[in-house]
Amino acid sequence: MEEFKIRLGFENEGILPVIHIAGEITSEAEEEIVQSYESIPSEKRSRVILNFTETSYINSAGIATLISLITKSSENQGKIEFAGLNSHFRKVMDIVGLTDFVLIHDSLQTALSQS
């Protein structure tokens, strides 16, 4: 079992929040993911990128957490974007319908280049 780690960073000269998620996204990860999002100043929440490059596993509770985050963001006129999903996770996100609600970038670099 890979340890879950999360890190919030601000890219593009400190204006674009990126939540880097490593390890397994399960129910244990929910509180940290939500806290990371809520710690972003509201004026910087219009576009938040979740970086999945180092994510190894996600279960249904993890997907529910992502749905909750997407809902919370859209209620505040913000957008959540995904970056760095491997092909398996991308397929999972497609199956559960999340790709209808988020912009998906192949890599973090691609996401950062689109401002």
C-alpha positions as CSV (number, residue, x, y, z in Angstrom):
1,M,0.0,0.0,0.0
2,E,1.5,3.3,-1.1
3,E,1.3,6.1,1.4
4,F,-1.0,9.0,0.5
5,K,0.7,12.4,0.3
6,I,-0.7,15.7,-0.8
7,R,1.0,19.0,-1.5
8,L,-0.4,22.3,-2.5
9,G,1.7,24.5,-4.8
10,F,1.1,27.7,-6.7
11,E,2.5,27.7,-10.3
12,N,2.7,30.4,-13.0
13,E,4.2,33.0,-10.7
14,G,2.1,32.1,-7.8
15,I,-1.3,32.5,-9.4
16,L,-2.4,29.0,-10.3
17,P,-3.1,26.5,-7.5
18,V,-2.0,22.9,-8.1
19,I,-2.8,20.1,-5.7
20,H,-0.3,17.3,-6.2
21,I,-1.7,14.0,-5.1
22,A,0.6,11.0,-4.6
23,G,-0.2,7.4,-3.5
24,E,-3.7,6.1,-3.0
25,I,-6.9,8.1,-3.0
26,T,-9.3,6.4,-0.7
27,S,-11.7,7.6,2.0
28,E,-8.7,8.4,4.2
29,A,-7.6,11.0,1.7
30,E,-10.8,12.9,1.6
31,E,-10.2,15.3,4.5
32,E,-6.7,16.2,3.3
33,I,-7.9,16.8,-0.3
34,V,-10.8,19.0,0.8
35,Q,-8.6,20.9,3.3
36,S,-6.0,21.6,0.6
37,Y,-8.7,22.9,-1.7
38,E,-10.3,25.1,1.1
39,S,-6.9,26.5,2.0
40,I,-6.6,28.1,-1.4
41,P,-7.6,31.8,-1.1
42,S,-11.0,32.2,-2.7
43,E,-9.8,34.7,-5.3
44,K,-7.4,32.0,-6.6
45,R,-10.0,29.2,-6.9
46,S,-11.3,30.1,-10.3
47,R,-9.0,27.4,-11.8
48,V,-7.5,24.6,-9.7
49,I,-5.4,21.8,-11.1
50,L,-5.3,18.4,-9.5
51,N,-2.0,16.7,-10.5
52,F,-2.3,12.9,-10.6
53,T,1.1,12.1,-11.9
54,E,2.1,10.2,-8.8
55,T,-1.3,8.7,-7.9
56,S,-1.1,4.9,-7.8
57,Y,-4.7,4.0,-6.9
58,I,-8.2,5.4,-6.6
59,N,-11.3,3.7,-5.3
60,S,-15.0,4.6,-5.3
61,A,-14.6,6.7,-2.1
62,G,-11.8,8.6,-3.8
63,I,-14.0,9.3,-6.8
64,A,-16.7,10.5,-4.5
65,T,-14.2,12.9,-3.0
66,L,-13.3,14.2,-6.5
67,I,-17.0,14.6,-7.3
68,S,-17.6,16.6,-4.1
69,L,-14.6,18.9,-5.0
70,I,-15.9,19.5,-8.5
71,T,-19.4,20.3,-7.1
72,K,-18.0,22.6,-4.5
73,S,-15.9,24.4,-7.1
74,S,-18.7,24.8,-9.6
75,E,-21.0,26.2,-6.9
76,N,-18.4,29.0,-6.5
77,Q,-18.0,29.6,-10.3
78,G,-14.6,27.8,-10.2
79,K,-13.1,25.0,-12.3
80,I,-11.3,21.8,-11.4
81,E,-8.9,20.5,-14.0
82,F,-7.1,17.1,-14.0
83,A,-3.5,16.6,-15.1
84,G,-1.2,13.6,-15.4
85,L,-3.8,10.9,-15.4
86,N,-2.5,7.6,-16.6
87,S,-4.5,5.7,-19.3
88,H,-6.3,3.5,-16.7
89,F,-7.3,6.5,-14.5
90,R,-8.4,8.4,-17.5
91,K,-10.6,5.5,-18.6
92,V,-12.1,5.3,-15.0
93,M,-12.9,9.0,-15.0
94,D,-14.5,8.6,-18.4
95,I,-16.7,5.7,-17.2
96,V,-17.9,7.5,-14.1
97,G,-18.6,10.6,-16.2
98,L,-16.1,13.0,-14.6
99,T,-14.7,13.9,-18.0
100,D,-17.9,15.7,-18.8
101,F,-17.2,18.2,-15.9
102,V,-13.5,18.7,-15.9
103,L,-10.8,19.6,-18.4
104,I,-8.2,16.9,-18.6
105,H,-4.6,17.6,-19.6
106,D,-2.1,15.0,-20.5
107,S,0.5,16.5,-18.3
108,L,1.0,19.2,-15.7
109,Q,3.2,21.1,-18.1
110,T,0.4,21.1,-20.7
111,A,-2.1,22.4,-18.1
112,L,0.3,25.1,-16.9
113,S,0.8,26.3,-20.5
114,Q,-2.9,27.0,-21.0
115,S,-3.7,30.1,-19.1
